[in-house]
Amino acid sequence: MNKIGIIAGNGKFPFIFAQKAKKTGKEIVIIALKGEADKQIEKIADKVYWINVGKLGKLIEVLKQENVKEAVMAGQVKHTRLFTEIKLDFRTIKLLGRIENKKTDSILGAVAQELEREGIKLLDPCLFLSSLLPKKGVLTLKKPTGEEKEDIKFGFEIAKKIAGLDIGQTVVVKNKCVLAVESLEGTNECILRGSQLGRGKIIVIKVSKPNQDMRFDVPVIGKKTIEVLIQAKVSVLAIEENKTLIFDREEVIFLANKAGISIVVI
């Protein structure tokens, strides 16, 4: 199909995906989520529709109207908004009533099923972004010390268990002690919370879920991540091979090198 729909949340993900998809000759139809997507997204789309979060009926209506048969989810939607002012339409309320919990995988998996019932296939956004998935190794000049390697191993096992429960995908550790576990607040807030206890030289481990559905909730790091690591006085960031997207890779590594932060792909 020559058309692809992008359900756009916040951050650079929708921009990068749209740019890569356009190079393959795709016509870009963006469903921009109000309060999340950046207005600048309009500059790179062939068509843009702005809808409120929680309006699944409208989302499907627009995609069908545009005869979009394939779509991706790109960009974050703040999970904390589940408990704020969002007004859900009837289709969303009905969908949420069918699932047994409000975990990310449960909600997004149900949305994917709903789209597929309507003839809209949800694709893995890494389809056009495989070059942004790093291979195993140390990306920075600074390499982790022996003690830091032990902390990475310790934290990785815990992060995988937490991710498997669909609680969060990031943990902060130091001296084999867990300082913070990501939950609804998001990665950056988790790192800053851990830094308050660790007071420098902390280790951040960000992983995929054991059975990661790459169609949604793919781990991402970028310039903003490094800025938070610097603020939190992080010594090492460990991410997972072929499961984490790195945006603005050259700038990310440059900033990490300048700050003396090690980025390790495990």
Phi, psi and omega per residue, in radians:
M1 nan 2.503 -3.105
N2 -1.524 -0.255 3.123
K3 -1.768 2.522 2.997
I4 -2.419 2.376 3.107
G5 -1.650 2.437 3.071
I6 -2.084 2.013 3.044
I7 -1.515 1.809 -2.884
A8 -1.750 2.132 2.997
G9 -1.743 -2.651 -3.084
N10 -1.539 2.970 3.116
G11 1.561 -2.997 -3.042
K12 -1.539 -0.238 -3.059
F13 -0.885 -0.898 -3.122
P14 -1.051 -0.658 -3.140
F15 -1.119 -0.846 -3.079
I16 -1.143 -0.738 3.123
F17 -1.119 -0.782 -3.122
A18 -1.051 -0.740 -3.140
Q19 -1.102 -0.765 -3.134
K20 -1.175 -0.728 -3.116
A21 -1.156 -0.652 3.139
K22 -1.086 -0.621 -3.132
K23 -1.138 -0.342 3.105
T24 -1.612 0.057 3.102
G25 1.584 0.167 -3.140
K26 -1.289 2.497 2.959
E27 -1.502 2.236 -2.992
I28 -1.761 2.049 3.034
V29 -1.950 2.010 -3.061
I30 -1.840 2.250 2.962
I31 -1.755 1.750 -3.053
A32 -1.591 2.202 -3.104
L33 -1.461 2.096 -3.109
K34 -1.066 2.413 -3.127
G35 1.451 -0.065 -3.137
E36 -2.202 -1.040 -3.074
A37 -1.212 2.625 3.131
D38 -1.465 2.403 3.136
K39 -1.004 -0.473 -3.116
Q40 -1.128 -0.244 -3.136
I41 -1.074 -0.433 -3.118
E42 -1.097 -0.433 -3.068
K43 -1.279 -0.376 -3.065
I44 -1.963 0.002 -3.119
A45 -1.708 2.654 2.996
D46 -1.350 -0.651 3.046
K47 -2.506 2.520 3.113
V48 -2.312 2.347 3.031
Y49 -2.157 2.225 3.111
W50 -1.703 2.166 3.087
I51 -2.325 2.798 3.109
N52 -1.399 2.572 3.008
V53 -1.055 2.414 3.116
G54 1.659 0.081 -3.139
K55 -1.899 1.194 -3.082
L56 -1.108 -0.659 3.131
G57 -1.039 -0.774 3.135
K58 -1.165 -0.701 3.118
L59 -1.001 -0.853 -3.130
I60 -1.163 -0.693 3.123
E61 -1.019 -0.780 -3.115
V62 -1.170 -0.795 -3.127
L63 -1.074 -0.703 3.125
K64 -1.226 -0.691 3.104
Q65 -1.023 -0.660 -3.139
E66 -1.521 0.025 -3.126
N67 0.999 0.701 3.084
V68 -1.495 2.149 -3.129
K69 -1.816 -0.276 -3.139
E70 -2.305 2.407 -3.118
A71 -2.546 2.809 3.044
V72 -2.286 2.729 2.956
M73 -1.765 2.153 -3.116
A74 -2.414 2.188 -3.123
G75 1.805 2.672 -3.060
Q76 -1.501 2.581 2.896
V77 -2.062 2.138 -3.079
K78 -1.022 2.082 -3.101
H79 -1.113 -0.470 -3.136
T80 -1.116 -0.319 -3.137
R81 -1.190 -0.257 3.069
L82 -1.031 -0.425 -3.060
F83 -1.968 0.359 3.141
T84 -2.029 -2.370 -2.930
E85 -1.537 0.132 -3.078
I86 -1.053 2.299 3.052
K87 -1.848 2.069 -3.076
L88 -1.548 2.503 3.039
D89 -1.464 3.039 -3.034
F90 -1.077 -0.682 -3.103
R91 -1.146 -0.667 3.119
T92 -1.204 -0.741 3.112
I93 -1.053 -0.746 3.129
K94 -1.099 -0.753 3.131
L95 -1.103 -0.826 -3.135
L96 -1.107 -0.510 3.120
G97 -1.248 -0.364 -3.115
R98 -1.493 -0.407 -3.067
I99 -1.594 2.661 -3.000
E100 -1.417 -0.318 3.117
N101 -2.666 3.093 -3.085
K102 -1.916 0.533 3.037
K103 -1.161 2.700 -3.119
T104 -0.971 -0.860 -3.110
D105 -1.080 -0.651 -3.137
S106 -1.121 -0.833 -3.110
I107 -1.162 -0.912 -3.071
L108 -1.197 -0.584 3.070
G109 -1.117 -0.690 3.110
A110 -1.179 -0.678 3.083
V111 -1.086 -0.764 3.133
A112 -1.051 -0.732 3.117
Q113 -1.125 -0.695 -3.139
E114 -1.122 -0.726 3.108
L115 -1.112 -0.751 -3.103
E116 -1.162 -0.552 3.050
R117 -1.083 -0.473 -3.127
E118 -1.662 0.175 3.087
G119 1.443 0.334 -3.138
I120 -1.996 1.998 -3.103
K121 -1.543 2.227 3.092
L122 -1.534 2.143 -3.063
L123 -1.733 2.800 2.978
D124 -1.251 2.081 -3.120
P125 -1.156 -0.274 3.110
C126 -1.295 -0.054 3.105
L127 -0.849 -0.742 -3.137
F128 -1.848 0.084 -2.985
L129 -2.131 0.370 -3.059
S130 -1.045 -0.481 -3.142
S131 -1.202 -0.250 -3.124
L132 -1.644 0.025 3.111
L133 -1.663 1.976 -3.036
P134 -1.316 2.671 3.051
K135 -1.606 2.902 -3.090
K136 -1.065 2.451 3.105
G137 2.493 -3.103 3.098
V138 -1.751 2.157 -3.057
L139 -1.531 -0.289 -3.017
T140 -1.921 2.998 3.084
L141 -1.177 -0.724 -3.126
K142 -1.363 2.226 3.083
K143 -1.786 2.635 3.135
P144 -1.197 2.539 3.078
T145 -1.317 3.031 3.094
G146 -1.025 -0.768 3.129
E147 -1.120 -0.689 3.137
E148 -1.172 -0.619 3.072
K149 -1.093 -0.683 3.094
E150 -1.119 -0.691 3.104
D151 -1.155 -0.661 3.115
I152 -1.095 -0.819 3.127
K153 -1.059 -0.779 3.124
F154 -1.064 -0.862 -3.081
G155 -1.216 -0.587 -3.121
F156 -1.074 -0.793 -3.132
E157 -1.078 -0.706 3.131
I158 -1.221 -0.766 -3.130
A159 -1.041 -0.697 3.138
K160 -1.123 -0.663 3.132
K161 -1.203 -0.743 3.119
I162 -1.118 -0.748 3.131
A163 -1.125 -0.632 3.118
G164 -1.123 -0.460 3.081
L165 -1.531 -0.006 -3.135
D166 1.029 0.724 3.072
I167 -1.642 -0.839 3.135
G168 -3.006 3.048 -3.065
Q169 -2.162 0.186 -3.100
T170 -2.309 2.417 2.970
V171 -2.277 2.661 3.086
V172 -2.052 2.222 -3.093
V173 -2.325 2.843 3.012
K174 -2.787 2.287 3.141
N175 0.906 0.747 3.135
K176 1.001 0.648 3.051
C177 -2.224 2.320 3.127
V178 -1.429 2.095 -3.133
L179 -1.639 -0.583 -3.115
A180 -2.756 2.559 3.081
V181 -2.184 2.286 -3.135
E182 -1.188 2.426 3.027
S183 -2.336 -2.375 -3.054
L184 -1.145 -0.403 -3.017
E185 -1.273 -0.408 3.115
G186 1.832 2.924 -3.030
T187 -1.072 -0.900 -3.053
N188 -1.057 -0.753 3.130
E189 -1.151 -0.627 3.082
C190 -1.087 -0.782 -3.140
I191 -1.083 -0.792 -3.123
L192 -1.145 -0.632 3.102
R193 -1.146 -0.750 3.120
G194 -1.125 -0.584 -3.106
S195 -1.173 -0.496 3.131
Q196 -1.138 -0.538 3.118
L197 -1.572 -0.691 -3.046
G198 -1.334 -0.521 3.109
R199 0.929 0.908 3.051
G200 1.720 2.664 3.101
K201 0.970 0.715 3.102
I202 -1.603 2.820 -3.104
I203 -2.011 2.265 3.116
V204 -1.962 2.246 3.098
I205 -2.106 2.157 3.132
K206 -2.099 2.171 -3.033
V207 -2.225 2.974 2.967
S208 -1.568 2.930 3.041
K209 -1.297 2.662 -3.121
P210 -0.953 -0.651 3.079
N211 -2.057 0.969 -3.037
Q212 -1.004 2.146 2.990
D213 -1.526 1.871 -3.021
M214 -1.244 -0.010 3.084
R215 -1.304 -0.406 3.130
F216 -2.668 2.727 3.096
D217 1.085 0.637 3.110
V218 -1.262 2.315 3.099
P219 -1.050 2.372 -3.108
V220 -2.378 2.446 2.929
I221 -2.253 2.690 -3.134
G222 -2.776 -2.858 -3.092
K223 -1.004 -0.738 -3.137
K224 -1.052 -0.676 3.111
T225 -1.019 -0.811 -3.112
I226 -1.142 -0.663 3.095
E227 -1.053 -0.688 3.093
V228 -1.201 -0.698 3.110
L229 -1.065 -0.711 3.119
I230 -1.121 -0.811 3.123
Q231 -1.041 -0.644 -3.083
A232 -1.514 -0.011 -3.134
K233 1.021 0.812 3.116
V234 -1.371 2.439 3.109
S235 -1.635 -0.684 -3.086
V236 -2.419 2.380 2.937
L237 -1.993 2.157 3.095
A238 -1.962 2.269 3.123
I239 -2.244 3.009 -2.987
E240 -1.793 2.395 -3.132
E241 -1.052 2.324 3.059
N242 1.052 0.248 -3.111
K243 -2.252 -0.039 -3.087
T244 -2.244 2.202 3.088
L245 -1.467 2.354 3.036
I246 -1.967 2.014 3.069
F247 -1.616 2.555 -3.140
D248 0.918 0.898 -2.999
R249 -0.952 -0.818 -3.109
E250 -1.056 -0.762 -3.134
E251 -1.202 -0.676 3.101
V252 -1.024 -0.840 -3.114
I253 -1.200 -0.678 3.100
F254 -1.037 -0.842 -3.119
L255 -1.143 -0.680 3.120
A256 -1.133 -0.767 3.112
N257 -1.064 -0.762 -3.129
K258 -1.087 -0.603 -3.109
A259 -1.585 -0.083 -3.127
G260 1.286 0.568 3.123
I261 -1.766 2.389 3.076
S262 -1.664 2.285 3.028
I263 -1.943 2.075 -3.056
V264 -2.054 2.282 3.060
V265 -1.806 2.108 -3.033
I266 -1.995 nan nan
